[in-house]
Structure formats: C-alpha cells, structure tokens
Amino acid sequence: MRINHKLETLKKQLSGELFYDDLHRRIYATDASVYRMIPEAVCYPKNEEDIQKLIEYASKNQVALIPRTAGTSLAGQVVGKGMIVDVSRYMTRVLEFNEEEKWVKVQPGVIRDDLNRFLQKYGLWFAPNTSTSSRCMIGGMTGNNSSGSTSIKYGVTRDKILQIEGFLSDGSKITIDELDKETFDKKLKQNNLEGKIYRFIRDTFIDKNVQKEILENMPYPEIHRRNNGYALDSLIDNEIFGTSDKKFNLGKLIAGSEGTLVFMTAIKIKLDDLPPEKRLMVAAHFKSIDESMRAVVPAMKHNLYQCELMDDVILNVTEQSPKYAPYRSFLQGNPKAILMLELRGTDEKKLQKQAKKLIEDLQKENLGYAFPLLPGDEAAKAEELRKAGLGLLGNLPGDDKAVAGIEDTAVRIQDLPPYIAEFSEIMQKKNKQPVYFAHAGAGEIHLRPILNLKKSVDVKIYRELVEEVAHLVHSYKGSLSGEHGSGIVRAEFIPVIVGQKNYELMKQLKTLFDPQNIFNPHKIVDPYPMDKNLRYEPDRKEPVIPTLFDFEKEGGILRAAEKCNGSGDCRKSPEAGGVMCPSYQATREEKNTTRARANALREFLTHSDKTNKFDYEELYETLSLCLSCKACKSECPSTVDMAKMKSEFLYRYQKANGFGVRNKLFAFSGKINKFFSKIPSIYNFFADFKPTSGILKKTMGIASQRKLPLLEKESLSQWVKKNPDKLKPVKNKIKDVYLFIDEFTDYLDAQPGKDMIYVLTHLGYQVHIIKSAESGRAYVSKGFLEQAQKSAYENVLIYRKIIDKNTPLIGIEPSAILMFRDEYPDLIQDKSLKQTAIDLSKNVWLFEEFIKNEFESGNISATDFTEEEKTIDLHVHCHQKALSNQEISAFVLSIPKNYKVNLLDAGCCGMAGSFGYEKEHYDLSMKIGELRLFPTLRKTHNEISASGTSCRHQIQDGVDKNSLHPASVLKGALLE
C-alpha cells in the first residue's frame, strides 16, 4: 500500500479511524444497489470534532464526503469516489429522551429496531418501518426519508423530524428546528452560511409563481411517499409563506436529501404510541396481479395498519429458504399475489368482526379466492416473509436478478390498477418478467424487472425501462421514488417528474448549501449516468475459478459470492436475535460482516491477474475472523455460505503460502489424539501441568487463558470394544441404529456418547458401531480439503449399503454428523457417488432428531421418563441452528412430562472449534460469549444443556458452570 501523506496527517488528527488500504476501499465500493466505485478512503469518526476535521480536509483537497450508516441503499446513495464516512460504528448513542413530550434525540448510527426496543417499555416507538429495520439507522432513514409498511397509518420519516444537528459544508455547526415567524426572521439576520440559506429560501419561495410551479409539477399531495430530489413543496407548506399555519422546518428538506446538503450528527424525532397489541392479518389470495390491485381501494376503507403485497415470484423463492420456507404454511393453492391486510385492536372479537367485514367487502366485488386469518405470531411470520423478499431475490439462479431502478414508484391508490396495467405492457414489450411486492396501501409497488446486468443488451433495456417508467409515473402525477431515494439510479430522471424549472431550483439549493460540492456529489443533481459504474462490467469474460468444493449449483464460487446483494442482514445487533454475524456483532466493523467478506471475494476474484486468485492477504484478513458458524447459510436471505467459501479460500491460499504448523496440529488433531489415546496419562500430564502446558500453548499459539483439552482415560471406542453388551437393547428391540463416533466425542468428550448409547438401548434400540473415518470437520475448518474429501469418500462408501430409512445413522456432535448433510455432497466429485452421498444424508440424524422422529412415530413415550419437575436452559450449537432446527432439541428435552425448557436465543458461544483457542482470537471469542450467552447463564440457577462440545467448553471457561449434552439430560430422566 502506498503511503498517502495527506491522509496520514489527517489520520493523526482524528479520534476515530481512517483507512485507505485496498481491502477497506473495496468492501466499501458497493452498497445494496447495482453500482460500484472504489472510494479514496474510509473513515469511522468518533465524534463531532472528527466530522468537522473531515469537512475541513475535504474543502482544502476537493475530496467528496459520502455519509454512510448501514449501507443498505438501493439507489447507489453511498457509492462514490471520495471518502466514505461511516458513522455506524461509533456515533450510536441515544442522546436525550422525553417520555412526556414523546420525542427522542439520537446520533445517526442508532439502529431503528434497537431504538424501538429501548422505547418499548415506555409504550412508544419510531414508526417508520423498512424491511431492513434490524440494521438500518436513523441517519440513513432520515437521509432517504424512509417509510416502510407502517406509512399508511403513521407517515414517513420526514413527518417525524423535529430537529437536526450537523455541519454545513463550510464546517459551521447548524441546528435546524421548527421556526415560528419571529425566529425565522432572526435567522435571516445571521451573517453566515446559515443566514444566507434562509434568506435565499425567503426570497425565492415567497414568489407565487415559484409556489405555483412547485404545486403544479410535484406529485399529488395525497401520495405521502415521495422522494424526487429535494422536497421543495415542504418548504412552502408553512406560515412563513402563508400557505398553512405550520411552523417552518428546514429539516423536512434535509430529510430525503441523501447527505448532499448537511452532514447530520444528531436527529430529534417525534414518537408515536405503540399500536394496539392484538393483531389479525387477512392474507387475501388473488389469481392475478390486476385483481390484487383492484382490491386495494376497498381494502383501504377498513382502517388497516398494513396493506402489503407479495407476488408469486417472492413466494417461490421463499420455498427454497431454510429459514423462511416454514413461514409459508398459510398459503392455499398457488396465488399469483397476496395482500397482507393487517388489523389492530384491543378486543379479539371486534378484530374478528372487522376481518369478516373486510372479507365480505372484497367478496362482494369478486376479489380474492382465499382469506386465511393470521393472528399474532403467524402474522409476524408472514410479515417476515414479505420483508425477506429483497434478500431472497438474490437467490434467483444464474445472473438474471430482480434489479432495483423502477422498484420505488408511487401513485394514488385509485390509479394503481391502470398504472400497473400500463407498466406490465412496457415489460411485455421488453419481454421481461417483473416482480411485484411491498406497499400496495400506499400506492407503491416495488416493481423489479429481472435483468442480467452483466450483458450490455440488458443494461440498455435497464436504461430504457427507467426512462419509460419515469414518463409513465409523470403521466399519473406520481413519484418515481417513494422511499428508496434518487441516488444514482433515478437522479437523471428527476426533471421528468418535477419539471425543469423545479429541477433548476434544486440545483440552486445544492450550490447554496454546498458551493464546493463536497457533500455526496452527483446524487440528486448533476448525477452520474444511471447505466455506468455498475457492479459488473457488461459483456466481461467471466473468470473461471477452479475449486475443490463443488459450487456447481451456485454457478461457481464467484457467483456464490455474488449472491450477496448488500442487504446487510449480517449487520443486525445482538439484541435482534439469531446468530449472524458474531464477529461483526462483537467488533461493529464492516470488514467483519458476511457482506464484506462476500464483497472482498467478489472484488479480488473478479479483478485479479494472478493464477491463484485467492492469494491475497486482504482476503485472509477479512476471512480470518469468520467463525464458520454457518449462520449466514440459513439467516441470510440470499443463503450466502461464507463458511464453505472460507474453507475453499484457506485451501487455495495455503497452497500458495504454506500450511502453518498450528493449523496442521488442529487439522490433524483427530489423528494426534488417536495416537496419544494409547498413553492418555502421559499426554494429560504434559497438557495439564502448568509449566509444560504453558510451553505447549506458547509454542502452538494457543491462548494462555485456555486449558488444553485432556484426553479421556478410556476413549469411547475403547469403552465400546470392552463393553459390547452395552449396545444391546434393554427391552424389546424396536429397530437397529448405527452410531457415528466422531473424533471429538471419541477422545475428548466420551461421556455424552456413553449417555446416548444408554438412552438408545434403554428405549429399545440395538446400537451398532463400525469402524469409520474421521468426520473431517477439523480438516474443513482449517482448509485441508484434500484430507476432508478423503474422509467424505471413505464414510460414504462405508455407510452407503448399511444405512437406510429403517436403519439410520445417528451422531452426537452436530459439527461432525452434519458433515454428511452439508459438506460431503459438495466434497465428492464423482457424480454417481455424489448422489449416493445425498441419498445417504437423508437417513443421517442428530441424536435429538432421531428421538423426535421416534417419539412422533409412537416408539418413545413420555412415560419412559421421570415426572420430576426440572427447568433446563438450552443452548444449541450454531451448525445445528443453521442445518437442522434448534426447536427439535427443545422438543426432545420437553418429552419428560414436567421438564420445562428455555431455548436460549443467545447467538454464537464464540468458541467455534479451534477458533477460541487461538491466542489472537481469544479476546474476540470471549467478547462474543459476553454479548448474550454468558450474561444469561450467570443469572440462571437452572440446569444448563448445550449440544456442542465446543459450546460446553466455552461455557465452562466463560461462566465456570457445567453443561450437559441433551443425551445426558435424557439419561438422567429415564426411568430404570
């Protein structure tokens, strides 16, 4: 990396961090849009003083400042060639809260859902609710004037702005408040840039001709979702210009200005009372999009809290999602579209009556064919299904994707049917299929054409579509952007929507606020061309990248990385629940997100001239803190499997740079442990004796705080060999089962294996154990894919003729047994054996899965277990959460009649196999545990159960408490 002396000088002046290395610049080259530009630098400011210094630097050096929060913009708002200023890491505080007056003042990096968790106990909330609410931030919501599914009831972000604090482009601080006429007049007398701004607004907008031009050309006022450049109409709707009795609020102009006018440092927003707690959703099913559009007007007469659309394209992609497929249970038949019509109230009977009347009114007009009612949690799941649509669209196979550009148009709801009909005609002429979803009740349907922007012919169609739709929207006096903003993709067409005179006025405002054009230039005015600076170079020759893992179904590892569309689900906070992404949650650094890792892989694999395109230290840096928890495979709507890609990267990178000694020791730990299992006491002496263990840890790069794992005095395999009678059923045999003894349970943690055998035999199962290969988990973890592949081949060949639906293979350690289900089919290259591996995996079960299956088949009964009362706090292994279902473990532990199970939503424990043992990762490992799991377990007096061996070790190290595998819990509950 070349030294930039100007940036180095600036770096020393800041309290925050500044980076201009290749990795940071590349991972910030995109947002959730189709655009890509490599920025000059990336900064994480810590305070207002940092912002002021950045503005001073930008002014002196003519460098653009691009404010950024979560980076989930769909129009390219935070893509640019200047300096990305990411306030999401440090500027995250709630500054002030007034419960009585119902407002809160926050820094721009406060996450919307986190804010609402804070407000919930006061019965208040910030109502605008985007599909990215788990990670989007108030600064970004203000910059985009976000709205979301609640706007039909609560309005948009602009409606909530009470005050904005920030800096003007000359570095002067500004506080923007609601102003009465007297205070406004005082502003006019200020001899600074702020005063100049107010004088220009007074002198320009007092002109009746200007007001007339604005009112005649801006979208209809009843279209409340409207972002077409700067909100000129908001400047004249007040007592200053005699058009209403409202106070003047310049903040309404700043809302939706996309960081081009003011650099915001604090936002004071108005809050609403929480909606009534009881909810009932009518999921109206339709046979056509047109029918669903005609249903909006009659539906909106029913005091709805949401009126959201999903089409069959969205519904179809949810079917392939491990997380969202179960949420589809309410579907009846094959609807072309669904309207999710939400009612709220305090009385369930009244809600039922309202729903009945709503359905009757739709049926009177022959609209809809099915109307399932979804209460409470079911409604929430349907809502999550709709919200996941954006990310799930990234799962469309191949390079054809549902592209943003015309996805944000809004018209009056009575105009929806003819508007959508005309839109569909445009699409048919282009021979392109659109996707229809989102905010029907607000007159805004997210219309996404399916295009391949890697082809110049589709890029041409892309431009033509946006231009044609802009003119169509204008014919309905609608809004080209309802909530996603102008950014790059729509800014060229603002004059079409608002007229050239109004657009010229917008340009004057930009020049007035920012004469040097340093605040996010080329957005809204003087825009970049919407068909240039795309994420992919059109008609490029696609790189062919050989891999050992099979990425055929993704179209290769590059397309596997390209599945990430930037929606940023991996940036949610720990309080949001789930697992993804533990390294980001502990560090709050973008480079430690799944998104950044996917961006980095895409960047380096695409733009590399090297033979080994993985041979980059930058890739190693961003992937080194990936815990391979696999949460992204299930929680990311695009099912980005970063663990798989990391393993392939490590294999290729180490082939070029060497396989380190420590990695070899961890990778071959199964063989090492097998060797020493013959002399465990000698091994354990050296591993446990403080002086020798210290030398071993230092030599191997293991954290000094960790205890080295000790070998079992008798391995599970040795115990089984000595005790063959222990494998026989104690009562009448139900069936034969095979037990897979993994290398972790065998040598390091035999007791859960013994307990599993005890439970199975005492429930009537004949246990068989045959010699098999290691699972290969440690090999995959450390990138030793040739060895992992060998294990996969051996185990599939060993079990292929033995295991079937009547004689299953059962495992106890999730990360090991789930190799059969997840990695083995992708490690095996022989086509016929690959299918054998897939077929085999269908009869390979976790212990808990097997017990649940047998319980539901009637082979196991609650009467087999004690009736004693017990409460268990259950933590489930990350791989089990991602590749199985943690609810299964909770179900199994609830089979004893009076056992109560608390299934902990505590994220990742932080150990992740060898990760937590490595000295450079120890602090992060413990920090991840401290996010949720450790505090929860310190408080509990209940029995603790954890399904993973590494989880149990981490719990012991983190809170000094013992935890049991579910098999051990069930053993204790069995009646003799």
N, C-alpha and C positions, 0 to 999 in steps of 0.2 A: 504493500500500500504506500503510495506516495504521500509525503508529508505536505499538508496544506497549512502553511504558516499562519494565514489569516484565521482559519478555523481553529487552529491550535491556540492562538491568542484568545479567541472568543471562548473556547472550551475552559480555559483557566479562570475566566471571569464569571462563569456560571456556577450556581449551586447544584443544578441538575447535570444531566449527562448529554454529551454531544458525540455523535458517531458519523464518520464518513467512510467507513470501510465498505468493502464490496458486499458483504453479507447484509448489513442493515439497509443499504441502499436498494438492494434487490428485493428484499422482503417487503419493503415499503413502496415498491414500484406499482402496485395494484391495490385496488380496494375490492368491492363486490361487483364492480362494473366490468365492462369488456375492454377497459383501457389499461395501458401500461406506459409509464415514463419513469426513467431512473432519476431519482432526486439527487440533489447535490450533497445533502446531509440529512440526518435525523436527530432531533433534539427532544429530550424529556425534561421540560422545565419543572422546577420545584416550586416556584413562587412568582409573584408579580414582577419582582425585580428582574428575574430571568427574562420574562416576556419583554420588558422594557429594553433590556440589553440586546435582545434579538431584533427588535424593531430598529434600534439604532444601527446595528450591524447591517441589516437589510437595506436601510436607507443609504448608508455610505457605500455599499458594494453592489447595489441594484440586484439584490437577491430576493426572490419571492419567498414569502412565508405562507405555508399551507397548513392551517389548523386542522387537527385530526383528533377524534376520540376513538370510537370502536372501529372505524374504518369499514363500515358496512354499507357505504354509499353505493347506490346502484347507477348513478349517472356520471360517475367519474369526478365527483366534487373534491376528493382528497388525493387525486393523482396530479402530479406536476413535476416540473424540472427544478424547482427551488429547494427550500429546506422544509421538510416535514416537521411540524411542531406537534408532537403527540402529548396531549395533556392528560391522557388516561392513566398514567402510572402514578403521578404524584398529586395532581390537582383534583382530589376525590373527596373533599370534606363537605359535610353539611355544616354551613356556617352559622345559620340562625333559623329558628323555627318559632312561629307564633300560632299556637293552637286556637286561641280565641278568634284571631283575625283570619285564620285559615290561609297561611302562606308559609313558604319555606324559601330560604336563600341557600344556594348550593354553588360549589365550584363546577366547572363544566364537565369534569370527569366522573361525576356521580352517575351510577347506573340506574336506569329508570326503575327496574324491579327491586333493586336494593333500597332505593328511596321509599318505595311503597311498603316494603317490609318494615322500615322504620316508622312509617306513618300509620300503619295498620292499627296499632294499639290505641291510637287517638281517633279512630273511626274516619280517617281521611285518606285521600290518595291523589296522586297526579294522574289524571285520567287518560290522556293520550297514550295509545297502546299499540305499538308497532309489533310486527311479527318477530322482530329482533329484540324485544323488550328485556330479555335476560342479560343482554350485554350492551345495548345501545345506551348512550349517555345524554344527559340533559343538554350539554353543549351542542352535540350533534343534532339532537331533536330540535333545538332552537334554530340552529343554522339551516336545517332543512324544512322547518315548520312542519314537523311530523304530526300525524293524526292517528291512523290505525283504526281498528274495528269499533272503537267506542265513540267515534266523532259524531255519529248521528244523535247521540244523547248529550255528549259533553263538550263538543267542539274540538278545536285543534290547538297546537302549542301556542300559536300567535294569540289566541284568546286568553291564554293564561299568563302572559308576560306582564309583570308589574314593574320590574326594574332590571336593568342590565348594567353591570360594571365592566369596564375594559379599557383598552387603549386605542386611540386614533393612530393614524399612520405616521404622525409626527412624534409619536411617543408620549403624547399628553394623555393623562388619565381622564376618563369620562364616566359619569354616572347618569344613566338615562332613566328618568322617572316619568310618571304621568304628570302632566303640567296643566294647571288652570291658566287662564289668560294672563293673569298678573305675573305668574312665574315664567311663562313663556316670553313675555316682554322683557324680563330681566335677562333671559338667555340671549336675546337679540343684542344686548349691550356689551356682551363679552368680547374682548379684543383678542380672540384666539381662534383656532380652527373650529372649535365647537360653536362659537358665536357665529362664525362665517356660515356654518352649515344651517343653523336655524334661520339666519337672515335670507339665505338662498331659498329655503323652503317657504318662508313667509312671502317673499317677493314673487316667487314662481307660482305657487299653488293658490294664491289669492285671486289669480286671473280666472274668470268664469269660463273663458274659452278653454283653458287648460283643464279645468274641472270637467267641462263637458266632454272633451276629448277622452279623458280617463273613463268617465262613466259610460260613454257610448261604446268604447272598444275593449274594456276589460271584461272578463267573463261575468255572466249573470250573478248578481249578489247572493242568490239563494244557493249557488254552488259554493259550499263553505270550504271545500278542499281545493285550494287554488295557489299554485306556486309558479308563476310565469314571470321570472325575473324578480324585480323589486315590486313590493306591494304598494304601488302608487295610490290606489284607492284608499288604503289605510291612512294615508297622510291627510286626506281631506274630510274624513268622517269624524269631525270633532267641532267643538265650539269655536275654535280659532278661526275657522273658515265658514262658520255659520251654517254648517250642513247638519249638525246634530248637537246634542247637549253633552256629548262625551268629552272627557279631557284629552289633550294631545299626548300621544305616547309614541315617541320615535322608535321605541323598542319593537313596535309592530312592523316597522320597516326592516329592522335588523333581523327579526325572525324571518327565515327564508332567504336571507342574503348570502348564505353559504360561505361565511367568513371573508367576504370581499370588502366589507365596509369598516368593521370594528373587530378587534381581537378581544373576545369575551373572556373575562376572568371570574365572573360571578353572575348568577341569574336568580332573580327573585320571582317565584311563580305562585300563582293562585291555585289553591287546592279545592277539591270537592269532597262532599260527604261520600263515604263508600256506598256503592249501590246496595239495594236490598239483598240480604244474604241468600234468600231462596231463589233458585234459577230453574227455568224449564225451557228447553230448546225444542222447537219443532224443526225437524230435519226434513224439509219438504223435498221430495224426489220428483224430477221432471224428465220428460223424454226428449227435450231439445233445449238448447240454449235460449232460443227465442221465447219458448214457453216460460222459462225461468225469469227472463227479463220482463215479460208481461205481468208476472206475479209480484214484482217489486212494489208498484204503486198501491195495490190493495193491501199488501202485507204491511207497508209502512203506516197504514192508518191505525195500527194496533199498538202504539206506544212501545216499540221494540227498543231493546238495548243494543242488539246487534242484528245486522242483516247481511250475512256474508255468503259468498258464492264459492263453490268448488265444482270444477268440471271433471269429466271422466279421465282426462289426461292426468290430473293431480291424483285422482282416486287410484288409477292404475299404478302409478309409481309408488304409492304408499304400500301397495300389496307386496313389494319386494323389500321393504324396510323391516329389519328385525324389531326395531323399536315401535314402529307405527302400524304394522300390519294388524296387531291385536285391537287397535282402536277402530277398526272398520266393522265391528260386529253389528252395528245398527243398520248397515246397508241392506236394502231389499231390492233384489233384481239387479239390473245394470243401468242405473240412472245416467243420463247424459250430463245432468247437472243437479246440484243440491243447493238449496238455500237454507242456511242455518239461521233460524229466526229465534232470537233469544228474548224471553220474557223474564221479568224480575218482580219480586214482591215479598210480602211478609206472611202471606197466607197461602198454603199449598192448594187448598180447594179453589180459591179465587184464580190462582195461576192455571189450574186445570180448566176452569171455565173460560179463561181468556184464550188458552190454547185451542179449546174446542171451537170457540167463535172464530178464531183466526183460520182454522182448518175449514170450517163451514164456508167462510167467505171465499176462500181460494177454490173450494169445490164448486161453489155456485157459478164460478166463471170457468169451470172445467180446466183448472190449473193444478197440475200435480197428480201423481198416481199413488203415492205413499207418504205417510206423515208420522214416522216414529217419533215418540216423545222421549227426550233425553233429559233426565233430572241431574242436578248437581255434578257429581264426578263424571258421569257419562257425557254431559255437555262439555265439561272441561277437556275430556279426551278428544271429542270431536273438534273442539276449538284448536287443540294442539295439532291435530291432523291437518287442519287448514293452514295454520301458521307454519307448519313444516314444509309447505308446498314449495317455497322459494328454494330451500336447500335440496329438496328431493328432486327438483327438476334437473339438478346437476347429475342425476343418475341415469338420464336418458342415454342409452348405449351409443357409442360412436362419437363423432364430432358434431353431430346435429344437436343443438341445445336450444332451450327456450330463452330467447335473448331479450334483455331489457332495452327499451327505447321508446316504444309506444305503449308501455305497460301501465302508464300512470295517468291516463286521460280521465277527465271527469265531465259529465254533462248533467243536466237536470234529470231527475229520475223518470219523469214522464217522457223524456227524449231517449231513454235507454233502448227500447225495442228498435226504433228506426235507425238509431246510431249504430247499434251492434249489427243490424242487418246490412247497413252500408259498409261497415268495417269488414264484415265477413265476405262481402263481394270483392273488396280490394284484395283480401287474402286469397280468394279463389282464383282471381285473375293472375296472381303471382304463383299459383299452385303451391301455396304454403299453408301448413296447418298451424293454427294458433292455439294457445292455452288461455282459458278464461277462469279467473278466480278473483277473490277478495271482496271489495267493499261495495256491494250492489246497492245497499241502502243509502249510500252517499253519492250514488251516480257514478262511482268509479270502479271500473272493472280492470284488473291487471291483465291486459291483453298481450300475450307474449308470442311472437312468431317463432317457429322452430327453424333455425338457420345454422349453417356451418360457416362461421366467420373465418375459417382457415382457407376458404375459397373466395377469390375475388368476385366471382359471379354473385355469390350470396352477400358479400359486402356491398355490392352495387344495389342489390334488392333491398338491403337494410336501409340505405340512404333513401331510396325511393319510397319505402314504406313510411319512414318517419315523416318525410315531406308530405306525402299524400294524406296521411292521418292528421298532420297539423292543419292542413286546409279543411279536412272534414270536421275536425273539432271546432275550428273557427266558424264554420257554417252553422253550428249549433250554439255558438257563443259560449263554448265550453272552455275547459282548462287543459292544456297539454300536459301539465304536471299537477297532480292532486296532492302528492305528499313527498315524492322522491326527489324533487328538485330539478333544476335545469342542468347543472353541471356542465359536462361536455356534450352529452348525447342530445339534449334538447335546446341548448342555448342558441344555436344558429336559427332556430325557428320561432324564437320569442317575437320578432317583428310580425310574423304571420298572425299570431294570436292577439297581440295588443296594439298593433298598428305601428307604423314607422315613427310617427311623432312621439308616441309614448316611449318607444324604444330609445329614441334620441334623448329623451328626458332621463331615462335610466343611465345612459352613458354620461350625461352631465353629473348625475348624482355620484357615480363611481369616481369620476375625476375630482369632484369636490371633496369627497371623503378621503380619497387615496390618489393624490396627484402623481406620485411616483410609481403607482401600480405595483405595490409590493404585497398587498393582501390578496392571496389566491387569485392571481391574474388569469385572464382568459376563461373565466367562468361567468356566466350571465351576459357580460358584454365583451366585445372583441374576442369571441370564443375560438378555441381550437376547432378545426374541422371535425365533425362527428364521425367521419369514416377514416380518420388517421389515428396514429398512435394506439393501435389496437393491441390487445394482449398477444395475439398471434399474427405473425407476418403472413398475409394471404399468399396462397399458392407456394408456400415453402415446401421444401423436400423434408418430409417427416423423418426425424432421426430414428435409426434402427438401433435399439439398445439391447444387447443380449443379457439375459438374466437366468439364474438357476431356478428360482421360483417361477412358477407358471403364472404369467399375468395375461394370458390369452383372453379371458373373459372381459378384462378391462381394456384390451387393445394394446397391451404393453405397459411397462412401468411408467412411462411418461404420461400416458393417458390416465393411469391410476392416480398420478399426482394432479393432473388437470381436472379430475373430478371435483377438487376443491374449488368452489366458486366464490370464496371470500365472505360467505355469510357470517362467519365469525362465531358460530355456536361454541367453539372451543375457548372463547373468552369469557364465558359466564363465570360469575363469582362462586365461591364455595357454597354460599347460602342458597344458591339456585338449585342445589341438589345434583345428583348424578356424580359421575367420576371425571369426565373430560373437562379440562385437561389439567392434571395435577401439577405439572411443572409450571404452567402459566399461573395457576391459582396461588402458588407459593411465591412466585417471583414478580408477577404482573409485568413481565417483559414479553413484548410481542414475539420476539425471536424464539420463545419457548412455547408457542402455540402450535397446534396441528396445522393451522393455516400457514404460518410462517415456514414450517418445515416443508409443506407441500409447495409453497411458492419458491423456496430455495431449490428444491429438487427440480421443479419445472424450469427455473431460470438456468441453472447450471447444466442440466441435461440437454436443454434446448440450444444453449449458446456456447457450447464447448467444442473446441477443436481437438481435444485430447482423444486418444484411442480409448482410454479408460475414463469415461465421462464422470465417474464417481470420485475421481482422485482430486478432491478439493478439501482443504482444511476448513473452509467455511461451512461445507455440508457437515463435516464432523462436529463442528461447534454447535450447530443448531440441533443436530440429532443426538448429541451426547446426553442431553438431559431428558430425552424421551424415555419414559419408564416402560414402554412396550406394554402398557396396561390393557390395550385393545379397546378402550372406551370409545375411541373415535370410530371404530368399526360399527358400533351399534348406536351411539348417541349422535354422531354427525349425520345429518340428513342425507349427505352425499356418500355416506359409508366409506369415508377415506380410511384405509387400513394402514396407518403410519407404522405400526409395529412390523408388519410384513415388509414394507419398503425400507425401514431402518435395517432390518436383518440383511436384506439384499445389499444395501449400501455398505454395511460393515464388511460383508464378504468381499465385495469388489474393492473397497478402499484398502482393506488389509492385504489383499493380494498384491497391491502396488506398494504398500508401505510396511508390510510385515505384520504378523500376528504376535502381539505382545505376550510376555511371559504370564502376566496376571490373567489376561484373557484366556490363555491356554489352560491355566490352572482351574479357572472357573468352568470353562467349557468341558474339560475332561474330568471334572470333579467326580462324576459317577464312577469312572474307571479308577480314579485315585482312591475314592472311598471304598470301592470293592477290594482293592489291594490291601488297604490298611484294616479292612474289617476282619482280616485274619489275625491281626495283632492290635485290637482296639485299645487295650490298656496302655500300650506304649504310645500310640498316637495321641490318646486323650491326655496323657501326662504332659507331653510337649505342648499340646493345644491349650491346656488349662493352667499349666504352671506359669505364673506371671512373667518371670524373666524370659522364658523360651517363647511364650505366646507373643510377648512384645516384639521379640526379634522376628518371629514369623509374620506378624501383622505389618511391621515396618518394611520387611523385605517384599511382601506381597502387595503393599499399597492398600492395606485394609485399615479402616478407621480404628484408632486405638480405643475408642469408647465401646466398641463391639466385643462381645465374647465370641471366640471362634466356635463354630458348631462342633459338638462332640459326637463321636460315633457311638452307636448302640453297642452295648457289650455283646449282644447277640442280634444280628440282623434279622429282619423279618423273614428273609429267605431261609436262613439257618434255623429259625424257630419252626417254620413250616415243615422243613425237612425232618426235624426231630419229632414233630407232633402231627403226623398225618391224620390221626383220628380227629383232630380239632376241625378238620374241613368237612366232616360228615354232619348231616342234619340231625339235630337232637330229637325232632319229632318227625312225623310223616313227611316224606320228601314231596315238595311242591314242584321243583324243577332244578336243573343243573345250571350253574352260572360259572363263568370264568373270571378270575380276579387278576387284573393287571397290577403287578407290583412295580411301582415306579422307583427310580433310583433315589429319590428324596425320602420317601417313606421307608424304603428298604434299609438304608444305612443310617439315617439321621433321626427318623421320627416313626419308629416301628409301632408304638402303642396304638395310634389310630387305626393302623392296618389290622392289628390283632382284634381291636374292638369291632371293626367292620366284619371280620370273619365270625366273631362271636354272635353279632346281631343276625347275620345272614343264616348261620347254622341253627340258631335257636328259633328262627322264624320258619325253618323247614327247607332250607336251600342247601344243596350239595355244592360245595365250593371246589373248583378245580384251579390249579395253578401250574402253568407250564413255563419252561424257560423261554424268555423273550429278550429282545434288545432293549436298550435304554429308550426312554420316550423321545429323547433328542431335544428336550426343552432347553437345556443349557447350551447346546450347540447353536440352536436358532437364536437364542438371546445374545450370543457373542459373535454371530456371523460366521460360524463354522458350518456352512450349509452343505458341504460335501459329506461331512460326518452325519449331519441331520438327515440328509437324503438317504444315506445308508440305513439309518435306524428306521426310517419310514418304509423302505423296501422290505427290510427284514421282518418288521412287525406285521405288515400287511400280508406277506407270504406265510408267516407263522399262523395267523388267525383266520385267513380267508375261508378255509374249509371247515373251520370249527364253529365259528360264530354265526348265529342266525337269530331270527326274532324269538325263537323259543329257547335259545341258549346264548344269552347276551354276554358281553364283556363289560366288566364293571371296574371302575377306578376310583381312587380316593382323593388323589391330589389333582385339583382342577387344571392347573397349568400343564400337567403331564397327560392325563387321559384325554383332554380336549384337543391334543395334537392330532388324534385320529380324525376328529371332526373338522379341524380348521387347516392345519398346515400340511398334513400328509397328502391330501389330494393335489395340492399345489407343488409339492416336492417331487412327486412321482411323474416322470416324463413319458413313460410307456403308456400309450392311450388305453389299452385294454386293462392294464393293472391300475391305471388311474380310476377307471370306472369301478374296478373291484374295491379300491380304497373308499370310494364314495358310497358304494353299497354297504361295505363293512361298517362305515361310520354311523349308519342308521341304526345299528344294533350295539353301539358302544355307549355306555351310560355312566354318568356320575353316580356315586352311591345314592345320593338323595333323589336323583331322577328315577333310578330303579325302584327305590322304596315307594315313591309316589305312584308309579305305574302299577306296582303290585297291590298297593292299598286300594286304588281305584278299580282294580280287577277283582277285588274281594279276597285276595290271598293273604292280606295282612289286615288286622283289625285293631282298633283302639283297646280292645280287651286283652291284647297281648302285652299291654304296658300298664304301669302303675297308675293309680288315681290320685297320687300325691299332687299337691299344688306346687308349682315352680314357675318362676319368671326367668326367661332367658333373653339376654341381649345378643343378637346375632349380627356378625359382620361377615359378609360374603366376599370371596376372592374376586378381583377385578375380571379375570378371564371368565369366571362363571357368570358374572353380571352381563358380560358382552356376548358370550357364545351360548349361554344356557338361559336360566331365569332364576334370579335370586329368590323369587317368591316360592320356588319349589323347596328350597331349604327351609324356609319359614313354615311351609305347609307340613313338611315331614316332622319337624320338631313340635308341631302342634297336634300330632296324632295322639300322643298321650292325653287323655281326656281333660286333665286340669293343668296342662302346660300352656303358659301364655308366652308368646314370642314377640319381642320388639325387634323388628327388622330395621337395623340402623341404616339411615341414609347418610353415611359418613365418608363417602368418597373412597379414595385410594389410601391404604395404610402408609404408603411411602417406601416400603421395603423393596418390592419388585425384584425378588430373587437376589442376585448379587449386587444390584444397584445400591442398596442401602448400606452394604458392607464397604464399598469403595470409599476411600478416605475423602476424595474430592466431592463425593455425593452425600456424605453422611449428614451434614447440616441441612441440606435440602430435603433429604429423606425424613428427618425428624420434623422439619417445618411442615411438610405435607401432612404428617400424622397429627400435628398440632392444629391444623385447620379445623378439623371436626372430630376425628376419631378419638384422639387422646382426651380432650376435654369431656367428651361424652362418657368414656369409660372410667375416668377418675371419679365421676359423680355416682356411678352405679354401685349398687350392692347386690345386683343380680348375678346369676351365673353367666359367664361370657362364653359364647361359642364363635369360632372362626374357622372357615372351611379350608383356608390355605395354610400350608406350613410356614411360609414366609410371613404371613399375616400374624400367626401366633407368636413367632419370634419377635416381630416388631412390637406387638402389644406388650410382651414381656419386657422388652428394652425400654419402651416408651412410658408405660404406667406401672410396671412391676406387678402385673397381675397375670394369673394363669388363665388360659383359654382352652377350650376343648373343641375338637372336631365334632360335627353333628353325629357321627357314628358313635363317638364316646358318650355323648349325651344320651343317645338312644340306648346304648348298652346299660347305662345306669338306670334307665326307666323300664327295662324289660322285666317282666315277671318271671321268676325262676320256674 
